[in-house]
C-alpha cells in the first residue's frame, strides 16, 4: 500500500490533459496502484469537464438532427439491429504477409502453367499438393523471419522490457513487451482471460505525444508463442496497453483498458 | 396553471435506446446538443466541423447505449468529455490524443451522476457562474487555462506558444484551477 500520495495539484492538470513529461509518467504509475488517488482524479475530471460550460450553448442547424436520425434509420435498415460500428482493422501486418503471399502466388502461377499438359484429374491433384507446399514454404519463411526479429529485439542492448499489469476491476492477466524503438520492433507475450465472443484484445503503443499506435490484435493466451510486431522505427513509447475492442479491432482505442505497462525512461 | 411536465430521466431514455427507440436518441439529442455544440464550436471554431463531431458523438452513443449504466453514471458528462476529446483530436490533426485516462467504453465508473449538468436550469446557472468566474481571472491565467481546455495543449505546449517558462505556465494553470475550484466543485459529491 502506498504511504505517500500524488501531488493534489497535479490531478486538475492531468484531468485537463495539460500534465506532461515525467510528472505525467509519475502520476500515471502512481494511479495504477492507489485507489485513493484514483478517486481524487475522478473528482478532478468532473471538476474540469464543467469548464466546457463556459462556452455558450448554441443550437446546431436542424439539418444535423435530421441527418443523424436518417443515419440511424439507415443503419437499422441495413443491419436489422443496432450493432457496434466496426471498421476493418488497420492492415499493420500487411507488409509481413504480402511478401510471402507474393512468392506463393508467383510459384502457383508457374506450377499451373506446367500442369496444363498432364491428364486433368492427376493434374488437379498435383496442383492442390503444390499449393499446400507453397503455403507451407511461405509460412516457414515467415516463421524464420519472425524468429530472427525476436532474437534481434531481445538481444539488443537498447531494448526495453515493459510489464503490462491488470487494471483495477478488469479481467485477470499479465503481459510483457520487449520493445526496440530503433528497430521498430516489439515482442509481445502474455496471458489474459479470454474475451467475450464479440470482442478482441488489441495492443497499443502509447507514444510520448500523439495518438496511440495500433500494434495489432493479441490472443488471450500468447504465453507460449510470442508475437513480433512491426512498428514505425523511432517511436518513443511512453507505455503499452491492451484494450478490449469490438471483434476485429478498431483504428483507435475505444474499449476499456485491460493491461497497462508504463515504459521507464 | 398546470405544473411543468416532468422530463424522463436519462436512464429511461437510455433503456429505450437499447430497445431500439430512435425517438429516445432524439430526446437526448434535444436535451444536450445545445450545450455540446457550444463547446465543440468553441474548440473547433468551425461550425461544419462542430456539426460533424456532434453527429458522430450521438451515433456512437446510439451504438454503445448498451454499455452505459445511467443509474450510476452521468450521460452528459460522458458526452462532454468524449466530445471534447474528439474535437481536440480533429483540431490537432485527427489524432486521438488522450488514451489512458479517457476510456470511451468505461462510462459509468468515470463520471458520477451530476445533477448540476443533467438538470437544464441547474446547468444554466452553473454555466453562468463558470463564465463569470473565468472572467475574474487575470488574463494570463485565463488564457493558459483556455489553451489547455479548449485547445488541448499540455503545459509544455502552452509554454512554447506563449514564450513563458514552463514553471510560470504550471503556476498559472494551477492557480486558475484553485480560484475556480469552489464554483467548479459546487454540488459534487465528496
Boltz contact constraints between the chains, C-beta under 6 A:
constraints:
  - contact:
      token1: [A, 9]
      token2: [B, 174]
      max_distance: 6.0
  - contact:
      token1: [A, 12]
      token2: [B, 177]
      max_distance: 6.0
  - contact:
      token1: [A, 16]
      token2: [B, 148]
      max_distance: 6.0
  - contact:
      token1: [A, 16]
      token2: [B, 149]
      max_distance: 6.0
  - contact:
      token1: [A, 17]
      token2: [B, 98]
      max_distance: 6.0
  - contact:
      token1: [A, 17]
      token2: [B, 152]
      max_distance: 6.0
  - contact:
      token1: [A, 18]
      token2: [B, 148]
      max_distance: 6.0
  - contact:
      token1: [A, 18]
      token2: [B, 154]
      max_distance: 6.0
  - contact:
      token1: [A, 18]
      token2: [B, 155]
      max_distance: 6.0
  - contact:
      token1: [A, 18]
      token2: [B, 173]
      max_distance: 6.0
  - contact:
      token1: [A, 20]
      token2: [B, 154]
      max_distance: 6.0
  - contact:
      token1: [A, 20]
      token2: [B, 155]
      max_distance: 6.0
  - contact:
      token1: [A, 20]
      token2: [B, 156]
      max_distance: 6.0
  - contact:
      token1: [A, 46]
      token2: [B, 111]
      max_distance: 6.0
  - contact:
      token1: [A, 46]
      token2: [B, 188]
      max_distance: 6.0
  - contact:
      token1: [A, 47]
      token2: [B, 184]
      max_distance: 6.0
  - contact:
      token1: [A, 47]
      token2: [B, 185]
      max_distance: 6.0
  - contact:
      token1: [A, 49]
      token2: [B, 77]
      max_distance: 6.0
  - contact:
      token1: [A, 49]
      token2: [B, 80]
      max_distance: 6.0
  - contact:
      token1: [A, 49]
      token2: [B, 81]
      max_distance: 6.0
  - contact:
      token1: [A, 50]
      token2: [B, 184]
      max_distance: 6.0
  - contact:
      token1: [A, 51]
      token2: [B, 149]
      max_distance: 6.0
  - contact:
      token1: [A, 52]
      token2: [B, 39]
      max_distance: 6.0
  - contact:
      token1: [A, 52]
      token2: [B, 80]
      max_distance: 6.0
  - contact:
      token1: [A, 53]
      token2: [B, 126]
      max_distance: 6.0
  - contact:
      token1: [A, 53]
      token2: [B, 127]
      max_distance: 6.0
  - contact:
      token1: [A, 53]
      token2: [B, 130]
      max_distance: 6.0
  - contact:
      token1: [A, 54]
      token2: [B, 130]
      max_distance: 6.0
  - contact:
      token1: [A, 54]
      token2: [B, 131]
      max_distance: 6.0
  - contact:
      token1: [A, 54]
      token2: [B, 134]
      max_distance: 6.0
  - contact:
      token1: [A, 55]
      token2: [B, 38]
      max_distance: 6.0
  - contact:
      token1: [A, 55]
      token2: [B, 39]
      max_distance: 6.0
  - contact:
      token1: [A, 55]
      token2: [B, 42]
      max_distance: 6.0
  - contact:
      token1: [A, 56]
      token2: [B, 38]
      max_distance: 6.0
  - contact:
      token1: [A, 57]
      token2: [B, 34]
      max_distance: 6.0
  - contact:
      token1: [A, 57]
      token2: [B, 35]
      max_distance: 6.0
  - contact:
      token1: [A, 57]
      token2: [B, 38]
      max_distance: 6.0
  - contact:
      token1: [A, 58]
      token2: [B, 37]
      max_distance: 6.0
  - contact:
      token1: [A, 58]
      token2: [B, 38]
      max_distance: 6.0
  - contact:
      token1: [A, 58]
      token2: [B, 41]
      max_distance: 6.0
  - contact:
      token1: [A, 59]
      token2: [B, 34]
      max_distance: 6.0
  - contact:
      token1: [A, 60]
      token2: [B, 33]
      max_distance: 6.0
  - contact:
      token1: [A, 60]
      token2: [B, 37]
      max_distance: 6.0
  - contact:
      token1: [A, 60]
      token2: [B, 51]
      max_distance: 6.0
  - contact:
      token1: [A, 60]
      token2: [B, 54]
      max_distance: 6.0
  - contact:
      token1: [A, 64]
      token2: [B, 51]
      max_distance: 6.0
  - contact:
      token1: [A, 64]
      token2: [B, 55]
      max_distance: 6.0
  - contact:
      token1: [A, 65]
      token2: [B, 29]
      max_distance: 6.0
  - contact:
      token1: [A, 68]
      token2: [B, 55]
      max_distance: 6.0
  - contact:
      token1: [A, 68]
      token2: [B, 58]
      max_distance: 6.0
  - contact:
      token1: [A, 72]
      token2: [B, 22]
      max_distance: 6.0
  - contact:
      token1: [A, 72]
      token2: [B, 62]
      max_distance: 6.0
  - contact:
      token1: [A, 84]
      token2: [B, 63]
      max_distance: 6.0
  - contact:
      token1: [A, 85]
      token2: [B, 63]
      max_distance: 6.0
  - contact:
      token1: [A, 206]
      token2: [B, 99]
      max_distance: 6.0
  - contact:
      token1: [A, 210]
      token2: [B, 95]
      max_distance: 6.0
  - contact:
      token1: [A, 211]
      token2: [B, 95]
      max_distance: 6.0
  - contact:
      token1: [A, 211]
      token2: [B, 96]
      max_distance: 6.0
  - contact:
      token1: [A, 212]
      token2: [B, 99]
      max_distance: 6.0
  - contact:
      token1: [A, 252]
      token2: [B, 96]
      max_distance: 6.0
  - contact:
      token1: [A, 254]
      token2: [B, 104]
      max_distance: 6.0
  - contact:
      token1: [A, 254]
      token2: [B, 105]
      max_distance: 6.0
  - contact:
      token1: [A, 255]
      token2: [B, 105]
      max_distance: 6.0
  - contact:
      token1: [A, 256]
      token2: [B, 103]
      max_distance: 6.0
  - contact:
      token1: [A, 256]
      token2: [B, 105]
      max_distance: 6.0
  - contact:
      token1: [A, 256]
      token2: [B, 106]
      max_distance: 6.0
